[in-house]
Amino acid sequence: MLSVQSINIIKSTVPVLEVHGVTITKRFYELLFTNHPELLNLFNHANQKQGRQQAALANTVYAAALHIENLSAIIPVVKQIGHKHRSLGVKPEHYPVVGKYLLMAIKDVLGDAATDDILNAWAEAYGIIADAFISIENEMYEEAHTAAGGWEGFRSFRVERMVKESEVISSFYLVPEDGGAIAAFKPGQYVSVKINQEGAEHTQIRQYSLSASSGKPYYRISVKREDGDQDRAAGAVSTYLHQCAAVGTPLLLSAPAGDFTLNLEDERPVVLLSGGVGLTPMLSMLHTLVEQAPKRPVTFIHAAQNGDFHALREEVDALASEHPQLAVYYCYNNPTKQDLEQQRFHKTGYVDLPWLQSVIKDAGGPFYFCGPLPFMTAMNRSLKQWGIPEADIHFEFFGPAASLEPAVTV
């Protein structure tokens, strides 16, 4: 339990964190990786270069300070991060190291303003927050290890089959090399894939949503090839999978994780919204719904550049033809001539609120969405304008969490 004095000191730093939070976390990662380069094996280097990881950590630290009198308010965030930590292999012994360099970063950035009282208060608060993470993650490790077909750490799988789904997305069907059972998962969850490329200084770990329903003898991930451009490097793991993986290629997987999951106890109509490769968790939800809740109305809406980039369309269309409770709509931003001639989509341009209101017959249930950040920001804004309750709005970020609220300019 934090002392009253420490609580008051932490609260007094909230305005400072709001201004200097990202600078502090950027310095933190510089110190951490300089002194412990082995931890680069756990982190997505692209997210570091783009500043996404630094921003996500800054938001977490800020939230902790803001809710320091009631840390239970941030437990949902702790659990969300805990899933990723467990899938990456973050262990209790990492937390003292993180705490050491976080305090050093605060001191480096704030200088004399970071008094001994402030640093001591944050050290006390960090200890309590770290204990919360460790406790929750220990439960997650135990659950993953003891589940039927579960395992600890990373387990060797091999590529059993590969299917090209679009110009940039391919599906990989993965089976365990030991021939044993595999753990069940909730629709919307992901696995971490770890690769050790020859000549690479560090291992690379990425999370990929499972795109089929649970209960199969394989896991399926549908991966977009991230080619990169002048602003960002190509995706190390996605390009490896697309260019180097073949039938029989071994891959290391952690057990399924993630808290962006479909609530099957809710019997109300459900809307699944996706943009680009964001359809992967939605497809797992869709398959699960038609298998386990065949009477529940489902509206499935997917936005893509055009038919060439629209993955897994035939699979969704087949489900729609077999299950009358499923309504499917497609939105193409830049339809091809063939798309236009064959009328393969329902809207040109972007998904917007008027169109959503015209195709969704019953908005009285939950909405799930996933996709690129601009798509998610637009969906979040539209649903709020529509008056959809916060409790019925669910979304997943690919990568570190970000804000879906537009920046305020003055």
Secondary structure, 3 states (H helix, E strand, C coil): CCCHHHHHHHHHCHHHHHHHHHHHHHHHHHHHHHHCHHHHHCCCHHHHHHCHHHHHHHHHHHHHHHCCCCHHHHHHHHHHHHHHHHHHCCCCCHHHHHHHHHHHHHHHHHHHHCCHHHHHHHHHHHHHHHHHHHHHHHHHHHHHHHCCCCCCCEEEEEEEEEEECCCCEEEEEEEECCCCCCCCCCCCCEEEEEECCCCCCCCEEEEEEECCCCCCCCEEEEEECCCCCCCCCCCHHHHHHHHCCCCCCEEEEECCECCCCCCCCCCCCEEEEEEHHHHHHHHHHHHHHHHHCCCCCEEEEEEECCHHHCCCHHHHHHHHHHCCCEEEEEEECCCCHHHHHHCCCCEECCCCHHHHHHHCCCCCCCEEEECCHHHHHHHHHHHHHHCCCHHHEEEECCCCCCCCCCCCCC
